[in-house]
């Protein structure tokens, strides 16, 4: 393997990590505030992909613009789901089994709605630019992946800014750190939870819409990505956006480089295996590993 | 009073069993026999899942693994008459139980929801590997050639026997110290550990018993269908179905999973045939309704109804009644998990 090959693989991994990060931040904020493991994430990704497809086919929007337009729609969908279903769950500072089962049931319902509305044929968003590439010395970059990466990274940075510099962001982070203290200082946790759920679902939809211009999809779309998102948020320590970025990069590098030694069919098995491994060996994520090393030193 | 209810507890299943034994003699269409056979197979898996998920509160999304291993072990042993089918079923159960220990050793270090997520990972990883190796027939599947003649009645009685054994096992466990230990783990794992229950060993044991039965169910189905493929028997939809039955029927009860198995069997075989486009909608909707409104499932709902009727009959309307049984069912589902740890 030459140096150029390695450079190509690293670039591919970084571009992949961008989209992985978008798909996982939604899950992270929902988990952080509400301690709900969103099993319906894949269903919302699928919904986002199809909404982007509708924008693309009916309004002839650019795929990236279509993805960005999907975001506010999915935020509203998320808020509605929170208002009708999620807020009736018993509150807990640990993930509960009813929440797991509820989100799982929701996933099945969404998947079925997908089949009813769009049928079960594989669809894709295809433009004349889809196969364009940029040559950067020996490194070859597919342009569509680059655009997806930029759009995704931009949204994640916007989220980070929202969390750091707005009242809503401060309230959200306060609830992540200590929900009881948050309530004592007068944060309306019900309202913040609803907004957070909407935001999380918005990011799920955005990720699905962005992935739609890279891969073909059908209503069963998203299951392998759901498990990747689990790996990433567990790697990232479950509650922080920067943790998610690190987790996404680690998973993307592992997946990209293992292809050299293993057939691509096993790629999924690797991320699933990694999930179990990380859950058991590093329940606090990479951050806890760094902390442990620091304590030893 | 107590002896009367105890008598009913044995009389009703005995009547049910006798009815199911003579039913084929009275004359049932092959289609009705098939429906009953499929229901028995589902009931076995449902009762098995309930041991771990209902009594011990460890929700697993990975029972398709045991279903698949059982199906393949049985298929390969039965194929070309290498082994008597009944011995093959036993081997299938044992193989699945061994697999369950190998999976449980690492994953039971995780608690509650984290265990649930890990099981999705394990089962999907195993499915992917199974579709990519040669001896499973890959994506094109595995055909079973049996040396003896197909006899639907024999399949029927065989599945019924295993289902009856599963019911009896669940009943005995629920009355035994082992079952009480599992329920204690469900309510508070730390408190259970303090009072002398070893949660890790208990969960591992429940997992192995559950896997044994699920493996046999997989074997029964494989022999009946005579054709299996990895994406079918190891498929995520199988894990989902096995999980849904006890949740719909009533977690942590003996008869809930049986009812759930019948309901799902009938939905799967009859309703899906007429509304194939709505089958996930039915399951998902049922799951949402049960989580939000009746955590005790069908059995919980029936108990609530019975309590209401008794109250109206005995004390007249408006008097609050003591309600313990359904509260217990609530506890089973709503018991909270804790963070990842060991």
Contacts between the chains, C-beta under 8 A, distances in Angstrom:
chain1	res1	chain2	res2	distance
A	37	B	113	5.7
A	37	B	117	6.5
A	85	B	288	6.7
A	85	B	292	7.2
A	88	B	292	5.6
A	89	B	291	8.0
A	90	B	334	6.4
A	92	B	336	5.4
A	94	B	112	7.4
A	94	B	113	7.8
A	94	B	336	5.4
A	94	B	337	5.8
A	94	B	338	5.6
A	94	B	339	6.4
A	95	B	112	7.0
A	95	B	113	3.9
A	95	B	114	7.9
A	95	B	337	6.3
A	96	B	113	7.4
A	96	B	334	7.2
A	96	B	336	5.3
A	96	B	337	6.6
A	97	B	57	7.0
A	97	B	59	5.5
A	97	B	112	6.8
A	97	B	113	6.9
A	97	B	116	7.6
A	97	B	333	6.5
A	97	B	334	7.7
A	97	B	335	7.4
A	97	B	337	6.5
A	98	B	291	4.9
A	98	B	295	6.9
A	98	B	333	6.2
A	98	B	334	6.1
A	100	B	59	6.5
A	100	B	113	5.6
A	100	B	116	5.9
A	101	B	59	7.6
A	101	B	247	6.5
A	101	B	287	5.9
A	101	B	290	8.0
A	101	B	291	5.0
A	102	B	287	7.4
A	102	B	288	6.0
A	102	B	291	4.6
A	102	B	292	7.1
A	104	B	240	7.9
A	104	B	284	8.0
A	104	B	287	6.6
A	105	B	283	7.5
A	105	B	284	4.4
A	105	B	285	7.2
A	105	B	286	7.5
A	105	B	287	3.1
A	105	B	288	4.2
A	105	B	291	6.8
A	106	B	284	6.6
A	106	B	288	6.5
A	107	B	284	7.1
A	108	B	240	7.5
A	108	B	280	4.5
A	108	B	281	7.4
A	108	B	283	5.4
A	108	B	284	3.1
A	108	B	287	7.0
A	109	B	280	7.1
A	109	B	281	5.8
A	109	B	284	3.7
A	109	B	285	6.2
A	109	B	288	7.1
A	110	B	284	7.9
A	111	B	280	5.4
A	111	B	284	7.8
A	112	B	277	7.7
A	112	B	278	6.4
A	112	B	279	7.4
A	112	B	280	3.8
A	112	B	281	3.9
A	112	B	284	6.5
A	113	B	281	7.4
A	115	B	277	6.4
A	115	B	280	7.4
A	116	B	277	5.9
A	116	B	278	7.5
A	116	B	281	7.8
A	223	B	124	7.8
A	223	B	236	6.9
A	224	B	124	7.7
A	227	B	120	6.2
A	227	B	121	5.9
A	227	B	124	6.1
A	230	B	117	5.5
A	230	B	120	7.6
A	230	B	121	7.2
A	231	B	121	7.9
A	263	B	132	7.0
A	265	B	128	6.9
A	265	B	131	7.4
A	265	B	132	4.6
A	266	B	128	6.6
A	266	B	129	7.1
A	266	B	132	6.3
A	268	B	124	6.8
A	268	B	125	7.4
A	268	B	128	4.8
A	269	B	124	7.8
A	269	B	125	4.4
A	269	B	128	4.3
A	269	B	129	5.5
A	272	B	120	7.8
A	272	B	121	4.1
A	272	B	122	7.1
A	272	B	124	4.8
A	272	B	125	3.7
A	272	B	128	7.3
A	273	B	121	7.2
A	273	B	125	5.2
A	275	B	117	7.3
A	275	B	118	6.8
A	275	B	121	3.8
A	276	B	106	6.5
A	276	B	107	6.7
A	276	B	118	5.0
A	276	B	121	4.8
A	276	B	122	5.8
A	276	B	125	7.7
A	279	B	107	8.0
A	279	B	110	5.6
A	279	B	114	5.8
A	279	B	117	7.0
A	279	B	118	5.1
A	279	B	121	7.8
A	279	B	340	6.6
A	280	B	106	5.2
A	280	B	107	7.4
A	280	B	109	5.5
A	280	B	110	6.6
A	280	B	118	7.6
A	283	B	110	7.6
A	283	B	114	7.4
A	283	B	339	7.7
A	283	B	340	3.7
A	283	B	341	7.1
